[in-house]
Each structure stands twice: as structure tokens, then as C-alpha cells.
Amino acid sequence: MTKKEILELIIADFYEDFAISMKNKILSTNSVENHIELTEDLIRFSSEKDCDKYSYLNNYTKEKIKKGEFRSAYICEYLYLHDKHTFDGIYSKIPSLFQLIKNESTKRHFSKVTALILKSNHYKYSYNELDIISSISTEWIINDKVKIAVQIWAIEILIECEQHIDWVKSVLEDILENISYAPSAGMKVRLKRWAQYRSCR
């Protein structure tokens, strides 16, 4: 499938098991590379508005671009969970994409996948790349307008980066201390798990 064909399917009506079904269609048509490129194009188009480079997106409304972006990111998550190698074409681009993502739902899927990438150590990022990822993750955590699901995965990212980026440990300690005041039952479980994980590293 071409990028435009994938996009048309993505922005159509949502249905049960959407991401699984789309993941299977993309795999069965050998369209992983095009889907990854589409996801990148949608993120960059929303931020850069480079009409010449992404001309095939110009005829879509802002609402459809937004819908396409986060649904495309949603499918990316399922592709990654299916086979880490499906992300071979985008691993190196994640730091630059992180800085461009404005869509809250896209943040959720990309922060989750990035945390899993770092945890699995599947791709080796440089110090500068980890510094960028950590900086953006910190911005998402301290921004009250960012959804809690994004913040949780961003914390997971910082936990993975604290042994590599010198400033992360102190920032992470402050963040964890702040959320330790009157945490929800679910957050208490996470805080305990994070403390155990960090102490074993």
C-alpha cells in the first residue's frame, strides 16, 4: 500500500481491534516502510507545514491530519510489539521526532514505544540523542496539561536514561518525590515498582 492508501484506511471510521487489523494489513502488504514514513510525515507536517515536501497531505483537513497522526502512531506501537525490527527505519529518527510531537495521543504511543526500546536496549542511542529524549520527557512530565499516561511513560524513559545522562538522576528524584505526596492506589504500585527496579540496577 502507498502512504496515501494507508492514510485513507486510517482516517476512516474507527472499529474494534482497529490497530491489530491495520497492523496485519500493513504486514500482509509489505507496507511497513511506507507506514513508518507516513507516521513521520504526519508528525513533521503538523509541526513544519512544509507543503512542498508533504504535498500529498495538503488536501486533508487539520482534523483528519490529527486523527491520522495519532492513529498511525497507535499502529506503530502494535508493529513494534509484533516485531522490533519493524522499527529499524525509525529508531534513529525518534529523538528529532520527539521534539516535534504536539498531539497528546501521539505522545502517549511514542513515549511508550521509546521507553520499551530503551528498556530492551534494542537500539543504542548516543549521549546527545538520550539527552534530547530525556529533556522532552521531562517537559512532558512537568506540564500539567499533558495526560497522566504520557507522564508515566516519560518517567519510565527517565529511569532508563538516568545512568547515561548526568542531570537526569536529580531531576528524576525530584519528580518522584513530588508524585509521592498523596498518590493514587495505582501510582503507589508504580512508585514501589520503580523503586525496586532502580535499586537493582
Beta strands, then each sheet from edge to edge (+ up, - down):
end
